[in-house]
Amino acid sequence: MKQTSGPAKKPAEAVIKDIRRATRRQFSSEEKIRVVLEGLSGEDSIAELCRREGIAASMYYGWSKEFLEAGKKRLSGDTARAATTDEVRDLRREAGALKEVVADLVLENRLLKKTRTAKLAVW
C-alpha cells in the first residue's frame, strides 16, 4: 500500500480550468459589435464564429440580444440626444464658473467661522 504525505494534488485539468477562469478575457464594446455583426452577416455559422473567437455560443447570443435591444431603443427614440460641441463647451464654462462661486463661498464661510471663534474666545 502506497502512503502519501501532504495534501492531495488536483488533477492537471482542474488546475488549467482554474487558471483559465482566473484569466478570463475581457471584450471591448467594439469587439463585441464586430463579432455580432459577423454573426448577423451569415457568412459562417454561429458555432464556427464562436470557435474562431474563443467564446461560448450563449455569450454570442447574449451580446446579439443586447445589440438588437440597444438598436431598438435608439430607433424608437428612447435615448437622449447627444450634446453638440458648442453645448458641451458652454456647459463646461458654466460648471467652471459655478465651481469658482462655490470655492469663494467656502472660503468666506471659513473666514466667518474663524472670526466668530476669535470673538467668542475674547468674551
N, CA, C and O atoms as a printed pandas DataFrame, in Angstrom:
     atom_number atom_name residue_name chain_id  residue_number  x_coord  y_coord  z_coord
0              1         N          MET        A               1    0.840   -1.164    0.000
1              2        CA          MET        A               1    0.000    0.000    0.000
2              3         C          MET        A               1    0.889    1.232    0.000
3              4         O          MET        A               1    1.865    1.320    0.746
4              5         N          LYS        A               2    0.524    2.188   -0.863
5              6        CA          LYS        A               2    1.317    3.407   -1.021
6              7         C          LYS        A               2    0.847    4.450   -0.016
7              8         O          LYS        A               2   -0.345    4.727    0.116
8              9         N          GLN        A               3    1.812    5.015    0.683
9             10        CA          GLN        A               3    1.481    6.065    1.631
10            11         C          GLN        A               3    1.749    7.416    0.993
11            12         O          GLN        A               3    2.744    7.605    0.293
12            13         N          THR        A               4    0.856    8.339    1.242
13            14        CA          THR        A               4    1.052    9.693    0.724
14            15         C          THR        A               4    1.209   10.645    1.886
15            16         O          THR        A               4    0.570   10.496    2.927
16            17         N          SER        A               5    2.047   11.601    1.695
17            18        CA          SER        A               5    2.212   12.617    2.720
18            19         C          SER        A               5    1.821   13.956    2.130
19            20         O          SER        A               5    2.121   14.227    0.968
20            21         N          GLY        A               6    1.174   14.779    2.889
21            22        CA          GLY        A               6    0.763   16.094    2.407
22            23         C          GLY        A               6   -0.624   16.058    1.786
23            24         O          GLY        A               6   -1.256   15.006    1.691
24            25         N          PRO        A               7   -1.086   17.240    1.363
25            26        CA          PRO        A               7   -2.431   17.329    0.797
26            27         C          PRO        A               7   -2.489   16.688   -0.594
27            28         O          PRO        A               7   -1.485   16.604   -1.301
28            29         N          ALA        A               8   -3.676   16.246   -0.960
29            30        CA          ALA        A               8   -3.876   15.627   -2.269
30            31         C          ALA        A               8   -3.775   16.694   -3.345
31            32         O          ALA        A               8   -4.235   17.820   -3.158
32            33         N          LYS        A               9   -3.167   16.337   -4.479
33            34        CA          LYS        A               9   -2.989   17.287   -5.572
34            35         C          LYS        A               9   -4.211   17.251   -6.480
35            36         O          LYS        A               9   -4.864   16.219   -6.638
36            37         N          LYS        A              10   -4.500   18.407   -7.070
37            38        CA          LYS        A              10   -5.609   18.497   -8.019
38            39         C          LYS        A              10   -5.155   17.935   -9.358
39            40         O          LYS        A              10   -3.975   18.027   -9.697
40            41         N          PRO        A              11   -6.059   17.365  -10.109
41            42        CA          PRO        A              11   -5.697   16.907  -11.452
42            43         C          PRO        A              11   -5.309   18.102  -12.326
43            44         O          PRO        A              11   -5.773   19.219  -12.099
44            45         N          ALA        A              12   -4.474   17.865  -13.306
45            46        CA          ALA        A              12   -3.975   18.942  -14.167
46            47         C          ALA        A              12   -5.116   19.676  -14.865
47            48         O          ALA        A              12   -5.057   20.895  -15.030
48            49         N          GLU        A              13   -6.150   18.949  -15.275
49            50        CA          GLU        A              13   -7.279   19.589  -15.957
50            51         C          GLU        A              13   -7.960   20.617  -15.065
51            52         O          GLU        A              13   -8.366   21.681  -15.532
52            53         N          ALA        A              14   -8.082   20.299  -13.790
53            54        CA          ALA        A              14   -8.716   21.217  -12.849
54            55         C          ALA        A              14   -7.869   22.462  -12.651
55            56         O          ALA        A              14   -8.401   23.567  -12.551
56            57         N          VAL        A              15   -6.558   22.292  -12.594
57            58        CA          VAL        A              15   -5.654   23.435  -12.435
58            59         C          VAL        A              15   -5.760   24.346  -13.653
59            60         O          VAL        A              15   -5.855   25.565  -13.512
60            61         N          ILE        A              16   -5.743   23.765  -14.832
61            62        CA          ILE        A              16   -5.851   24.550  -16.067
62            63         C          ILE        A              16   -7.185   25.289  -16.115
63            64         O          ILE        A              16   -7.237   26.455  -16.506
64            65         N          LYS        A              17   -8.252   24.619  -15.722
65            66        CA          LYS        A              17   -9.576   25.247  -15.718
66            67         C          LYS        A              17   -9.604   26.436  -14.757
67            68         O          LYS        A              17  -10.184   27.475  -15.073
68            69         N          ASP        A              18   -8.982   26.287  -13.587
69            70        CA          ASP        A              18   -8.922   27.380  -12.611
70            71         C          ASP        A              18   -8.133   28.564  -13.159
71            72         O          ASP        A              18   -8.516   29.717  -12.963
72            73         N          ILE        A              19   -7.033   28.276  -13.845
73            74        CA          ILE        A              19   -6.223   29.353  -14.419
74            75         C          ILE        A              19   -7.003   30.083  -15.494
75            76         O          ILE        A              19   -6.997   31.314  -15.539
76            77         N          ARG        A              20   -7.668   29.344  -16.355
77            78        CA          ARG        A              20   -8.476   29.984  -17.406
78            79         C          ARG        A              20   -9.589   30.832  -16.823
79            80         O          ARG        A              20   -9.883   31.914  -17.331
80            81         N          ARG        A              21  -10.205   30.345  -15.760
81            82        CA          ARG        A              21  -11.289   31.091  -15.123
82            83         C          ARG        A              21  -10.758   32.387  -14.514
83            84         O          ARG        A              21  -11.420   33.423  -14.570
84            85         N          ALA        A              22   -9.565   32.324  -13.935
85            86        CA          ALA        A              22   -8.981   33.497  -13.290
86            87         C          ALA        A              22   -8.478   34.516  -14.301
87            88         O          ALA        A              22   -8.387   35.704  -13.992
88            89         N          THR        A              23   -8.155   34.066  -15.495
89            90        CA          THR        A              23   -7.627   34.968  -16.522
90            91         C          THR        A              23   -8.606   35.122  -17.669
91            92         O          THR        A              23   -8.212   35.130  -18.835
92            93         N          ARG        A              24   -9.859   35.243  -17.343
93            94        CA          ARG        A              24  -10.901   35.360  -18.358
94            95         C          ARG        A              24  -10.699   36.617  -19.187
95            96         O          ARG        A              24  -10.396   37.684  -18.653
96            97         N          ARG        A              25  -10.869   36.485  -20.483
97            98        CA          ARG        A              25  -10.652   37.584  -21.405
98            99         C          ARG        A              25  -11.803   38.581  -21.326
99           100         O          ARG        A              25  -12.968   38.196  -21.231
100          101         N          GLN        A              26  -11.466   39.852  -21.367
101          102        CA          GLN        A              26  -12.460   40.924  -21.374
102          103         C          GLN        A              26  -12.582   41.458  -22.797
103          104         O          GLN        A              26  -11.574   41.777  -23.427
104          105         N          PHE        A              27  -13.794   41.555  -23.302
105          106        CA          PHE        A              27  -14.033   42.041  -24.646
106          107         C          PHE        A              27  -14.491   43.490  -24.598
107          108         O          PHE        A              27  -15.349   43.845  -23.790
108          109         N          SER        A              28  -13.928   44.322  -25.451
109          110        CA          SER        A              28  -14.367   45.708  -25.540
110          111         C          SER        A              28  -15.693   45.753  -26.289
111          112         O          SER        A              28  -16.084   44.781  -26.935
112          113         N          SER        A              29  -16.376   46.879  -26.200
113          114        CA          SER        A              29  -17.652   47.001  -26.904
114          115         C          SER        A              29  -17.447   46.907  -28.407
115          116         O          SER        A              29  -18.304   46.376  -29.114
116          117         N          GLU        A              30  -16.315   47.420  -28.912
117          118        CA          GLU        A              30  -16.043   47.340  -30.347
118          119         C          GLU        A              30  -15.873   45.896  -30.792
119          120         O          GLU        A              30  -16.351   45.509  -31.859
120          121         N          GLU        A              31  -15.188   45.092  -29.969
121          122        CA          GLU        A              31  -15.016   43.679  -30.299
122          123         C          GLU        A              31  -16.356   42.948  -30.299
123          124         O          GLU        A              31  -16.627   42.130  -31.178
124          125         N          LYS        A              32  -17.186   43.250  -29.309
125          126        CA          LYS        A              32  -18.500   42.605  -29.235
126          127         C          LYS        A              32  -19.338   42.950  -30.465
127          128         O          LYS        A              32  -19.989   42.083  -31.047
128          129         N          ILE        A              33  -19.316   44.224  -30.853
129          130        CA          ILE        A              33  -20.089   44.653  -32.018
130          131         C          ILE        A              33  -19.576   43.958  -33.274
131          132         O          ILE        A              33  -20.365   43.507  -34.103
132          133         N          ARG        A              34  -18.251   43.872  -33.415
133          134        CA          ARG        A              34  -17.673   43.212  -34.586
134          135         C          ARG        A              34  -18.126   41.757  -34.669
135          136         O          ARG        A              34  -18.502   41.284  -35.741
136          137         N          VAL        A              35  -18.094   41.043  -33.538
137          138        CA          VAL        A              35  -18.483   39.635  -33.512
138          139         C          VAL        A              35  -19.964   39.495  -33.843
139          140         O          VAL        A              35  -20.341   38.626  -34.629
140          141         N          VAL        A              36  -20.798   40.332  -33.258
141          142        CA          VAL        A              36  -22.239   40.253  -33.518
142          143         C          VAL        A              36  -22.537   40.543  -34.987
143          144         O          VAL        A              36  -23.353   39.856  -35.601
144          145         N          LEU        A              37  -21.886   41.550  -35.550
145          146        CA          LEU        A              37  -22.119   41.870  -36.959
146          147         C          LEU        A              37  -21.649   40.741  -37.873
147          148         O          LEU        A              37  -22.287   40.460  -38.887
148          149         N          GLU        A              38  -20.539   40.095  -37.522
149          150        CA          GLU        A              38  -20.091   38.934  -38.301
150          151         C          GLU        A              38  -21.128   37.824  -38.238
151          152         O          GLU        A              38  -21.404   37.165  -39.240
152          153         N          GLY        A              39  -21.701   37.618  -37.058
153          154        CA          GLY        A              39  -22.730   36.588  -36.916
154          155         C          GLY        A              39  -23.975   36.926  -37.705
155          156         O          GLY        A              39  -24.596   36.044  -38.298
156          157         N          LEU        A              40  -24.345   38.193  -37.718
157          158        CA          LEU        A              40  -25.534   38.612  -38.453
158          159         C          LEU        A              40  -25.320   38.565  -39.961
159          160         O          LEU        A              40  -26.281   38.438  -40.720
160          161         N          SER        A              41  -24.064   38.668  -40.402
161          162        CA          SER        A              41  -23.801   38.627  -41.848
162          163         C          SER        A              41  -24.108   37.251  -42.422
163          164         O          SER        A              41  -24.442   37.134  -43.601
164          165         N          GLY        A              42  -23.997   36.204  -41.599
165          166        CA          GLY        A              42  -24.370   34.864  -42.035
166          167         C          GLY        A              42  -23.337   34.169  -42.905
167          168         O          GLY        A              42  -23.637   33.119  -43.472
168          169         N          GLU        A              43  -22.126   34.714  -43.034
169          170        CA          GLU        A              43  -21.096   34.071  -43.853
170          171         C          GLU        A              43  -20.668   32.731  -43.262
171          172         O          GLU        A              43  -20.512   31.750  -43.990
172          173         N          ASP        A              44  -20.482   32.688  -41.956
173          174        CA          ASP        A              44  -20.136   31.454  -41.253
174          175         C          ASP        A              44  -21.243   31.130  -40.264
175          176         O          ASP        A              44  -22.053   31.989  -39.917
176          177         N          SER        A              45  -21.269   29.888  -39.819
177          178        CA          SER        A              45  -22.249   29.523  -38.804
178          179         C          SER        A              45  -21.863   30.170  -37.484
179          180         O          SER        A              45  -20.707   30.540  -37.276
180          181         N          ILE        A              46  -22.826   30.302  -36.606
181          182        CA          ILE        A              46  -22.570   30.884  -35.289
182          183         C          ILE        A              46  -21.583   30.009  -34.526
183          184         O          ILE        A              46  -20.714   30.519  -33.819
184          185         N          ALA        A              47  -21.716   28.689  -34.668
185          186        CA          ALA        A              47  -20.806   27.777  -33.971
186          187         C          ALA        A              47  -19.369   27.996  -34.444
187          188         O          ALA        A              47  -18.449   28.035  -33.626
188          189         N          GLU        A              48  -19.169   28.138  -35.755
189          190        CA          GLU        A              48  -17.837   28.371  -36.303
190          191         C          GLU        A              48  -17.282   29.711  -35.833
191          192         O          GLU        A              48  -16.113   29.800  -35.456
192          193         N          LEU        A              49  -18.107   30.749  -35.854
193          194        CA          LEU        A              49  -17.698   32.073  -35.396
194          195         C          LEU        A              49  -17.267   32.028  -33.932
195          196         O          LEU        A              49  -16.237   32.593  -33.563
196          197         N          CYS        A              50  -18.057   31.356  -33.104
197          198        CA          CYS        A              50  -17.744   31.265  -31.675
198          199         C          CYS        A              50  -16.455   30.485  -31.442
199          200         O          CYS        A              50  -15.655   30.860  -30.585
200          201         N          ARG        A              51  -16.244   29.407  -32.191
201          202        CA          ARG        A              51  -14.993   28.656  -32.072
202          203         C          ARG        A              51  -13.804   29.535  -32.436
203          204         O          ARG        A              51  -12.793   29.545  -31.733
204          205         N          ARG        A              52  -13.929   30.275  -33.538
205          206        CA          ARG        A              52  -12.840   31.132  -34.006
206          207         C          ARG        A              52  -12.527   32.240  -32.996
207          208         O          ARG        A              52  -11.360   32.569  -32.781
208          209         N          GLU        A              53  -13.566   32.816  -32.377
209          210        CA          GLU        A              53  -13.382   33.906  -31.422
210          211         C          GLU        A              53  -13.078   33.421  -30.006
211          212         O          GLU        A              53  -12.672   34.207  -29.150
212          213         N          GLY        A              54  -13.273   32.131  -29.765
213          214        CA          GLY        A              54  -12.995   31.579  -28.443
214          215         C          GLY        A              54  -14.045   31.950  -27.408
215          216         O          GLY        A              54  -13.726   32.175  -26.241
216          217         N          ILE        A              55  -15.293   32.011  -27.842
217          218        CA          ILE        A              55  -16.385   32.340  -26.916
218          219         C          ILE        A              55  -17.457   31.253  -26.981
219          220         O          ILE        A              55  -17.524   30.480  -27.937
220          221         N          ALA        A              56  -18.275   31.215  -25.963
221          222        CA          ALA        A              56  -19.401   30.276  -25.943
222          223         C          ALA        A              56  -20.538   30.851  -26.786
223          224         O          ALA        A              56  -20.688   32.067  -26.903
224          225         N          ALA        A              57  -21.322   29.970  -27.362
225          226        CA          ALA        A              57  -22.459   30.404  -28.176
226          227         C          ALA        A              57  -23.439   31.222  -27.334
227          228         O          ALA        A              57  -24.039   32.175  -27.830
228          229         N          SER        A              58  -23.601   30.854  -26.074
229          230        CA          SER        A              58  -24.525   31.596  -25.212
230          231         C          SER        A              58  -24.053   33.038  -25.029
231          232         O          SER        A              58  -24.870   33.952  -24.922
232          233         N          MET        A              59  -22.724   33.242  -24.992
233          234        CA          MET        A              59  -22.183   34.592  -24.874
234          235         C          MET        A              59  -22.506   35.386  -26.134
235          236         O          MET        A              59  -22.912   36.545  -26.052
236          237         N          TYR        A              60  -22.328   34.766  -27.300
237          238        CA          TYR        A              60  -22.656   35.442  -28.565
238          239         C          TYR        A              60  -24.130   35.851  -28.578
239          240         O          TYR        A              60  -24.455   36.992  -28.903
240          241         N          TYR        A              61  -25.013   34.927  -28.227
241          242        CA          TYR        A              61  -26.440   35.241  -28.279
242          243         C          TYR        A              61  -26.824   36.324  -27.269
243          244         O          TYR        A              61  -27.727   37.119  -27.530
244          245         N          GLY        A              62  -26.152   36.361  -26.133
245          246        CA          GLY        A              62  -26.382   37.444  -25.163
246          247         C          GLY        A              62  -25.970   38.789  -25.730
247          248         O          GLY        A              62  -26.699   39.772  -25.603
248          249         N          TRP        A              63  -24.784   38.836  -26.365
249          250        CA          TRP        A              63  -24.321   40.073  -26.997
250          251         C          TRP        A              63  -25.273   40.494  -28.111
251          252         O          TRP        A              63  -25.590   41.674  -28.261
252          253         N          SER        A              64  -25.721   39.515  -28.887
253          254        CA          SER        A              64  -26.623   39.805  -30.005
254          255         C          SER        A              64  -27.930   40.405  -29.496
255          256         O          SER        A              64  -28.446   41.362  -30.074
256          257         N          LYS        A              65  -28.454   39.848  -28.427
257          258        CA          LYS        A              65  -29.706   40.354  -27.849
258          259         C          LYS        A              65  -29.523   41.788  -27.355
259          260         O          LYS        A              65  -30.367   42.646  -27.613
260          261         N          GLU        A              66  -28.410   42.052  -26.640
261          262        CA          GLU        A              66  -28.142   43.403  -26.150
262          263         C          GLU        A              66  -27.992   44.386  -27.305
263          264         O          GLU        A              66  -28.497   45.507  -27.244
264          265         N          PHE        A              67  -27.301   43.965  -28.346
265          266        CA          PHE        A              67  -27.070   44.797  -29.523
266          267         C          PHE        A              67  -28.402   45.175  -30.186
267          268         O          PHE        A              67  -28.635   46.339  -30.512
268          269         N          LEU        A              68  -29.255   44.190  -30.377
269          270        CA          LEU        A              68  -30.535   44.446  -31.033
270          271         C          LEU        A              68  -31.466   45.280  -30.160
271          272         O          LEU        A              68  -32.211   46.117  -30.670
272          273         N          GLU        A              69  -31.427   45.054  -28.841
273          274        CA          GLU        A              69  -32.261   45.851  -27.930
274          275         C          GLU        A              69  -31.818   47.312  -27.930
275          276         O          GLU        A              69  -32.654   48.216  -27.913
276          277         N          ALA        A              70  -30.501   47.544  -27.949
277          278        CA          ALA        A              70  -29.991   48.917  -27.974
278          279         C          ALA        A              70  -30.408   49.609  -29.266
279          280         O          ALA        A              70  -30.788   50.780  -29.254
280          281         N          GLY        A              71  -30.337   48.889  -30.372
281          282        CA          GLY        A              71  -30.775   49.456  -31.647
282          283         C          GLY        A              71  -32.257   49.763  -31.646
283          284         O          GLY        A              71  -32.684   50.785  -32.184
284          285         N          LYS        A              72  -33.034   48.896  -31.054
285          286        CA          LYS        A              72  -34.487   49.087  -30.971
286          287         C          LYS        A              72  -34.814   50.338  -30.153
287          288         O          LYS        A              72  -35.677   51.128  -30.538
288          289         N          LYS        A              73  -34.124   50.516  -29.022
289          290        CA          LYS        A              73  -34.356   51.697  -28.187
290          291         C          LYS        A              73  -33.968   52.968  -28.931
291          292         O          LYS        A              73  -34.670   53.977  -28.860
292          293         N          ARG        A              74  -32.855   52.914  -29.640
293          294        CA          ARG        A              74  -32.385   54.098  -30.366
294          295         C          ARG        A              74  -33.368   54.486  -31.466
295          296         O          ARG        A              74  -33.668   55.665  -31.656
296          297         N          LEU        A              75  -33.861   53.492  -32.183
297          298        CA          LEU        A              75  -34.784   53.779  -33.278
298          299         C          LEU        A              75  -36.146   54.266  -32.779
299          300         O          LEU        A              75  -36.840   55.009  -33.475
300          301         N          SER        A              76  -36.520   53.846  -31.577
301          302        CA          SER        A              76  -37.807   54.292  -31.047
302          303         C          SER        A              76  -37.680   55.630  -30.324
303          304         O          SER        A              76  -38.674   56.164  -29.833
304          305         N          GLY        A              77  -36.471   56.173  -30.255
305          306        CA          GLY        A              77  -36.279   57.498  -29.667
306          307         C          GLY        A              77  -36.211   57.507  -28.163
307          308         O          GLY        A              77  -36.471   58.540  -27.545
308          309         N          ASP        A              78  -35.864   56.377  -27.543
309          310        CA          ASP        A              78  -35.797   56.308  -26.082
310          311         C          ASP        A              78  -34.529   56.914  -25.508
311          312         O          ASP        A              78  -34.458   57.146  -24.301
312          313         N          THR        A              79  -33.537   57.173  -26.325
313          314        CA          THR        A              79  -32.277   57.692  -25.791
314          315         C          THR        A              79  -32.240   59.204  -25.896
315          316         O          THR        A              79  -32.916   59.801  -26.735
316          317         N          ALA        A              80  -31.449   59.809  -25.041
317          318        CA          ALA        A              80  -31.314   61.261  -25.028
318          319         C          ALA        A              80  -30.456   61.709  -26.210
319          320         O          ALA        A              80  -29.566   60.985  -26.657
320          321         N          ARG        A              81  -30.732   62.890  -26.697
321          322        CA          ARG        A              81  -29.971   63.452  -27.812
322          323         C          ARG        A              81  -28.572   63.791  -27.335
323          324         O          ARG        A              81  -28.392   64.283  -26.221
324          325         N          ALA        A              82  -27.595   63.532  -28.167
325          326        CA          ALA        A              82  -26.217   63.854  -27.819
326          327         C          ALA        A              82  -26.010   65.365  -27.914
327          328         O          ALA        A              82  -26.547   66.017  -28.809
328          329         N          ALA        A              83  -25.239   65.908  -26.996
329          330        CA          ALA        A              83  -24.985   67.348  -26.975
330          331         C          ALA        A              83  -24.006   67.724  -28.080
331          332         O          ALA        A              83  -23.116   66.950  -28.433
332          333         N          THR        A              84  -24.185   68.924  -28.617
333          334        CA          THR        A              84  -23.267   69.412  -29.638
334          335         C          THR        A              84  -22.008   69.951  -28.969
335          336         O          THR        A              84  -21.977   70.145  -27.754
336          337         N          THR        A              85  -20.988   70.187  -29.756
337          338        CA          THR        A              85  -19.720   70.688  -29.222
338          339         C          THR        A              85  -19.905   72.034  -28.535
339          340         O          THR        A              85  -19.336   72.272  -27.469
340          341         N          ASP        A              86  -20.701   72.917  -29.140
341          342        CA          ASP        A              86  -20.941   74.232  -28.532
342          343         C          ASP        A              86  -21.656   74.103  -27.195
343          344         O          ASP        A              86  -21.330   74.808  -26.241
344          345         N          GLU        A              87  -22.636   73.200  -27.126
345          346        CA          GLU        A              87  -23.361   72.995  -25.869
346          347         C          GLU        A              87  -22.422   72.464  -24.785
347          348         O          GLU        A              87  -22.487   72.890  -23.632
348          349         N          VAL        A              88  -21.559   71.540  -25.164
349          350        CA          VAL        A              88  -20.613   70.979  -24.197
350          351         C          VAL        A              88  -19.673   72.070  -23.706
351          352         O          VAL        A              88  -19.395   72.157  -22.510
352          353         N          ARG        A              89  -19.183   72.897  -24.611
353          354        CA          ARG        A              89  -18.277   73.986  -24.240
354          355         C          ARG        A              89  -18.973   74.951  -23.278
355          356         O          ARG        A              89  -18.391   75.358  -22.272
356          357         N          ASP        A              90  -20.219   75.314  -23.589
357          358        CA          ASP        A              90  -20.972   76.219  -22.714
358          359         C          ASP        A              90  -21.202   75.605  -21.340
359          360         O          ASP        A              90  -21.074   76.284  -20.321
360          361         N          LEU        A              91  -21.542   74.318  -21.312
361          362        CA          LEU        A              91  -21.776   73.649  -20.032
362          363         C          LEU        A              91  -20.502   73.563  -19.201
363          364         O          LEU        A              91  -20.544   73.714  -17.980
364          365         N          ARG        A              92  -19.376   73.322  -19.853
365          366        CA          ARG        A              92  -18.105   73.283  -19.119
366          367         C          ARG        A              92  -17.758   74.656  -18.562
367          368         O          ARG        A              92  -17.280   74.771  -17.433
368          369         N          ARG        A              93  -17.996   75.689  -19.349
369          370        CA          ARG        A              93  -17.732   77.050  -18.883
370          371         C          ARG        A              93  -18.614   77.369  -17.679
371          372         O          ARG        A              93  -18.142   77.932  -16.691
372          373         N          GLU        A              94  -19.884   77.012  -17.761
373          374        CA          GLU        A              94  -20.811   77.253  -16.668
374          375         C          GLU        A              94  -20.407   76.470  -15.419
375          376         O          GLU        A              94  -20.473   76.992  -14.306
376          377         N          ALA        A              95  -19.988   75.217  -15.606
377          378        CA          ALA        A              95  -19.558   74.399  -14.465
378          379         C          ALA        A              95  -18.331   75.019  -13.806
379          380         O          ALA        A              95  -18.229   75.043  -12.580
380          381         N          GLY        A              96  -17.402   75.520  -14.614
381          382        CA          GLY        A              96  -16.217   76.178  -14.054
382          383         C          GLY        A              96  -16.578   77.399  -13.244
383          384         O          GLY        A              96  -16.034   77.621  -12.163
384          385         N          ALA        A              97  -17.518   78.209  -13.779
385          386        CA          ALA        A              97  -17.955   79.411  -13.063
386          387         C          ALA        A              97  -18.632   79.036  -11.743
387          388         O          ALA        A              97  -18.413   79.692  -10.724
388          389         N          LEU        A              98  -19.447   77.990  -11.759
389          390        CA          LEU        A              98  -20.122   77.550  -10.533
390          391         C          LEU        A              98  -19.116   77.032   -9.503
391          392         O          LEU        A              98  -19.286   77.254   -8.304
392          393         N          LYS        A              99  -18.082   76.349   -9.961
393          394        CA          LYS        A              99  -17.050   75.870   -9.036
394          395         C          LYS        A              99  -16.329   77.033   -8.372
395          396         O          LYS        A              99  -15.993   76.968   -7.189
396          397         N          GLU        A             100  -16.090   78.095   -9.131
397          398        CA          GLU        A             100  -15.447   79.281   -8.556
398          399         C          GLU        A             100  -16.334   79.913   -7.496
399          400         O          GLU        A             100  -15.844   80.328   -6.446
400          401         N          VAL        A             101  -17.631   79.989   -7.759
401          402        CA          VAL        A             101  -18.566   80.567   -6.784
402          403         C          VAL        A             101  -18.577   79.726   -5.516
403          404         O          VAL        A             101  -18.558   80.266   -4.410
404          405         N          VAL        A             102  -18.608   78.406   -5.674
405          406        CA          VAL        A             102  -18.610   77.526   -4.502
406          407         C          VAL        A             102  -17.318   77.702   -3.707
407          408         O          VAL        A             102  -17.350   77.758   -2.478
408          409         N          ALA        A             103  -16.178   77.789   -4.405
409          410        CA          ALA        A             103  -14.901   77.976   -3.708
410          411         C          ALA        A             103  -14.898   79.291   -2.934
411          412         O          ALA        A             103  -14.439   79.328   -1.792
412          413         N          ASP        A             104  -15.408   80.386   -3.541
413          414        CA          ASP        A             104  -15.476   81.672   -2.848
414          415         C          ASP        A             104  -16.351   81.575   -1.608
415          416         O          ASP        A             104  -15.998   82.102   -0.554
416          417         N          LEU        A             105  -17.491   80.902   -1.731
417          418        CA          LEU        A             105  -18.393   80.772   -0.587
418          419         C          LEU        A             105  -17.772   79.926    0.525
419          420         O          LEU        A             105  -17.959   80.228    1.704
420          421         N          VAL        A             106  -17.046   78.887    0.171
421          422        CA          VAL        A             106  -16.391   78.058    1.178
422          423         C          VAL        A             106  -15.343   78.879    1.926
423          424         O          VAL        A             106  -15.256   78.812    3.152
424          425         N          LEU        A             107  -14.547   79.654    1.187
425          426        CA          LEU        A             107  -13.531   80.496    1.833
426          427         C          LEU        A             107  -14.175   81.534    2.739
427          428         O          LEU        A             107  -13.706   81.769    3.853
428          429         N          GLU        A             108  -15.249   82.156    2.264
429          430        CA          GLU        A             108  -15.946   83.156    3.073
430          431         C          GLU        A             108  -16.519   82.517    4.336
431          432         O          GLU        A             108  -16.459   83.108    5.415
432          433         N          ASN        A             109  -17.069   81.324    4.206
433          434        CA          ASN        A             109  -17.643   80.615    5.345
434          435         C          ASN        A             109  -16.564   80.299    6.381
435          436         O          ASN        A             109  -16.783   80.472    7.580
436          437         N          ARG        A             110  -15.406   79.838    5.923
437          438        CA          ARG        A             110  -14.307   79.541    6.847
438          439         C          ARG        A             110  -13.828   80.808    7.560
439          440         O          ARG        A             110  -13.545   80.793    8.758
440          441         N          LEU        A             111  -13.745   81.898    6.805
441          442        CA          LEU        A             111  -13.317   83.163    7.398
442          443         C          LEU        A             111  -14.298   83.608    8.476
443          444         O          LEU        A             111  -13.888   84.046    9.550
444          445         N          LEU        A             112  -15.593   83.495    8.189
445          446        CA          LEU        A             112  -16.612   83.871    9.165
446          447         C          LEU        A             112  -16.548   82.991   10.411
447          448         O          LEU        A             112  -16.731   83.481   11.525
448          449         N          LYS        A             113  -16.290   81.703   10.232
449          450        CA          LYS        A             113  -16.177   80.805   11.388
450          451         C          LYS        A             113  -14.974   81.171   12.247
451          452         O          LYS        A             113  -15.050   81.149   13.475
452          453         N          LYS        A             114  -13.861   81.507   11.594
453          454        CA          LYS        A             114  -12.662   81.873   12.347
454          455         C          LYS        A             114  -12.875   83.161   13.130
455          456         O          LYS        A             114  -12.466   83.253   14.287
456          457         N          THR        A             115  -13.512   84.164   12.512
457          458        CA          THR        A             115  -13.734   85.429   13.223
458          459         C          THR        A             115  -14.724   85.228   14.356
459          460         O          THR        A             115  -14.589   85.850   15.409
460          461         N          ARG        A             116  -15.710   84.374   14.161
461          462        CA          ARG        A             116  -16.690   84.111   15.213
462          463         C          ARG        A             116  -16.015   83.398   16.377
463          464         O          ARG        A             116  -16.272   83.717   17.538
464          465         N          THR        A             117  -15.149   82.430   16.070
465          466        CA          THR        A             117  -14.430   81.700   17.114
466          467         C          THR        A             117  -13.512   82.653   17.876
467          468         O          THR        A             117  -13.385   82.549   19.096
468          469         N          ALA        A             118  -12.877   83.572   17.169
469          470        CA          ALA        A             118  -11.982   84.544   17.821
470          471         C          ALA        A             118  -12.775   85.469   18.729
471          472         O          ALA        A             118  -12.320   85.777   19.830
472          473         N          LYS        A             119  -13.948   85.921   18.299
473          474        CA          LYS        A             119  -14.778   86.807   19.116
474          475         C          LYS        A             119  -15.271   86.092   20.366
475          476         O          LYS        A             119  -15.341   86.699   21.435
476          477         N          LEU        A             120  -15.619   84.786   20.246
477          478        CA          LEU        A             120  -16.091   84.037   21.389
478          479         C          LEU        A             120  -14.943   83.824   22.387
479          480         O          LEU        A             120  -15.172   83.787   23.596
480          481         N          ALA        A             121  -13.739   83.686   21.893
481          482        CA          ALA        A             121  -12.595   83.488   22.776
482          483         C          ALA        A             121  -12.303   84.736   23.595
483          484         O          ALA        A             121  -11.834   84.637   24.729
484          485         N          VAL        A             122  -12.578   85.917   23.028
485          486        CA          VAL        A             122  -12.337   87.184   23.727
486          487         C          VAL        A             122  -13.328   87.330   24.871
487          488         O          VAL        A             122  -12.967   87.869   25.917
488          489         N          TRP        A             123  -14.492   86.897   24.722
489          490        CA          TRP        A             123  -15.524   87.031   25.759
490          491         C          TRP        A             123  -15.088   86.313   26.942
491          492         O          TRP        A             123  -15.800   86.288   27.946
